[in-house]
Amino acid sequence: MSGIFGFIGKGNAFTEVRTGLENLSHRGQESWGIVSGLRDGSFSEVRRLGSVFQSSPLNRPYFGSVAIGQVRYPTAGEASERNSQPIVGKFRKDKIAVVHNGHIPKYRQLMEEMGGLFQTETDTEVILHMIARSEGSDFLDKVKRTLSVLGRQAAFSIVILHKGSLIAARDPFGFRPLSAARRGEEGDYVWAVASETCAFHGQFEWIEDVAPGEMVVIDGEEARTISFAPPNPHPCIVECLDFASVASQVFSKNCYKFREELGTILARLEDQKADIIVPIPRAAIPAALGFHDVTGIPYKEAISTVGEIGRIFIVSKEKERLEKVEKKFQINQEVVKDKEVLVIDTLLVRGSTTMALIPKLREAGARKIHLRLTAPPPRFPCYMGMAMAKTGELLAMNRTDEQLTKLIGADTFRYLRTEELRESVGPNFCCACFTGEYPFSS
């Protein structure tokens, strides 16, 4: 799971990519990296542990007219500078760099089958090796053949830098978002590709999704599309529900409006009386406002965030997650004291935030606490690149709703069912973490 960004055109590509990554920092905070291509064919590389915002100043300027980068949450390979992307390799005499958002479930098996020397523990490097070993007639054909094979049982949105060109592609299921954008006038275009539209920070006029099973080749000012597999769209519902920025449009859906709509659906099913509605910031705020619009129950931001703690969901170590929850949230006692509080959230995955905040609300004097979610709690692991692959971390796994209610400490607990979600988004979205029905067998 990560955020990726690529840029090609006039200007300092390194600076453009770093700005794009800063706008994608909610997708990864374990490490970040950028590779920019210079005119002589060489690469300029930077990799750092930690958030792109918190890194120390770079010791020299970086240049180039083409660059790619990634902010990373590791789903394959631990967090280290060695595993930070972009991953760089060589094709004949030319260097290649790759960034990848998604997951290859059988990447360790593929590593063993291919043998050879791997410089990282990441599934992204497997893609480089597969391209090099492919029987394609030229580099582009090798990429096409590789993605066609991978697309049968893997999730990927990928950007490749090779010989001053960018290649952006999504797997046939379209699990992870990827958009292309352009600015300027004909004869003077610059291009960018990104995991989310918020990364374009309002600087690009033309934006379009890279289609499932499609690769976009951007060479200079020209862009062309090549199909490498028949599309079978199953975009990830969690991207729209919780993970993507509310400022983004992913899978042709405005994330803010989508979450707000789910709040209105949740409200129409509600029969519980409450004094106030309180969202768990920040992803649940649109849903809570939608809930308020329907019910008229006063909306109060009684839970506030402190400082730049970052996103709890993508903190990989449990101890660190719990420490960050303690530091990140504060309760406004005057707002919740002696109140019956209806708390709105998006997802209940590990429960770290919820199980810390409900006791805090009680300590602040809340009389009763009713938890409402805009989606079912995940009971099945995700093998497609979301940070839910470890079954032992899923709070709802092998637990009934009654057991969950008692465990989290709420007075009542309800959520939108999968079928209610699908009424809003349509039948094609991947809901495997809720249902256990995977688009491919693995």
Beta strands, then each sheet from edge to edge (+ up, - down):
strand 1: 2-8
strand 2: 31-37
strand 3: 43-49
strand 4: 66-72
strand 5: 87-91
strand 6: 94-103
strand 7: 155-162
strand 8: 165-170
strand 9: 179-183
strand 10: 190-194
strand 11: 206-209
strand 12: 214-219
strand 13: 222-227
strand 14: 249-250
strand 15: 253-254
strand 16: 276-279
strand 17: 303-305
strand 18: 329-331
strand 19: 340-345
strand 20: 368-373
strand 21: 412-415
sheet 1: 3+ 2- 4+ 1- 10+ 9- 11+
sheet 2: 5+ 6- 7+ 8- 12+ 13-
sheet 3: 14+ 15-
sheet 4: 16+ 19+ 20+ 21+
sheet 5: 17+ 18-
end
